Amino acid sequence: MIIKEELKVRVKYNVKINSQGEKVKYPYYIVTFPIEYSNRLKERKILKNVTIVTDEEKIELSNVKIFSLEYYRKGEEKIPYFSISIPKEIGEKLIADFLPALEGRGFPSSIWVYISHLRGSREGQRPPPI
């Protein structure tokens, strides 16, 4: 399976209480896939290759866990939106690159994400060049 989409990076926060009783926000950065990929991603727990492409660089991640935080309700059926978490250093850089344009509006930054999850003899094959 290969997914080639322009997706959004979003920041979510885990709120924890430290030893002084203060609430501390810990950010984590996620990329959520469109609903049309839900059926294909449902059986997978790990994506073998994820390539994040920005204007300046190409970042390769391997063995990325997928999860579902949100659901789309279609009648009685709940369809999950699947997401991946990206490393803090990469997420901070992607969000920081777009902060001047986004200030006050809260829009997430756009990046291109290539996912390849290949099995059998094609395992380990890279996504097509950009």
Residue pairs with C-beta under 8 A, 6 or more apart in sequence:
1 40
1 115
1 116
1 117
1 118
2 114
2 115
2 116
2 118
2 127
2 128
3 33
3 37
3 40
3 113
3 114
3 115
4 112
4 113
4 114
4 115
4 127
4 128
5 33
5 34
5 112
5 113
6 110
6 111
6 112
6 113
7 31
7 32
7 33
7 34
7 110
7 111
7 112
7 113
8 31
8 32
8 108
8 109
8 110
8 111
9 29
9 30
9 31
9 86
9 91
9 94
9 95
9 108
9 109
9 110
9 111
10 29
10 30
10 31
10 32
10 108
11 27
11 28
11 29
11 91
11 95
11 108
12 27
12 28
12 29
12 30
12 69
13 25
13 26
13 27
13 28
14 25
14 26
14 28
15 23
15 24
15 25
15 26
16 23
16 24
16 26
17 23
17 24
18 24
27 88
27 91
27 92
28 85
28 88
28 91
29 85
29 86
29 87
29 88
29 90
29 91
29 92
29 94
29 95
30 69
30 83
30 84
30 85
30 86
31 52
31 83
31 84
31 86
31 111
31 113
32 70
32 81
32 82
32 83
33 41
33 81
33 82
33 83
35 72
35 79
35 81
37 82
38 79
38 80
38 81
38 82
41 66
41 82
42 80
42 82
44 66
44 117
45 65
45 66
46 63
46 64
46 65
46 66
47 63
47 64
47 66
47 84
47 115
47 117
48 62
48 63
48 116
48 117
48 118
48 123
48 124
49 60
49 61
49 62
49 114
49 115
49 116
49 117
49 118
49 124
49 126
49 127
50 60
50 61
50 62
50 64
50 84
50 113
50 114
50 115
51 58
51 59
51 60
51 61
51 113
51 114
51 115
51 116
51 126
51 127
52 58
52 59
52 61
52 86
52 90
52 94
52 111
52 112
52 113
53 59
53 111
53 112
53 113
53 114
53 130
54 94
54 97
54 111
54 112
58 130
59 90
61 86
61 87
64 84
64 85
65 84
65 85
66 82
66 83
66 84
67 82
67 83
67 84
67 85
68 80
68 81
68 82
68 83
69 81
69 83
70 80
70 81
70 83
71 78
71 79
71 80
71 81
72 78
72 79
72 80
72 81
73 79
86 94
94 109
94 111
95 108
95 109
97 109
98 108
98 109
102 108
102 109
112 130
114 127
115 127
116 125
116 126
116 127
118 124
118 125
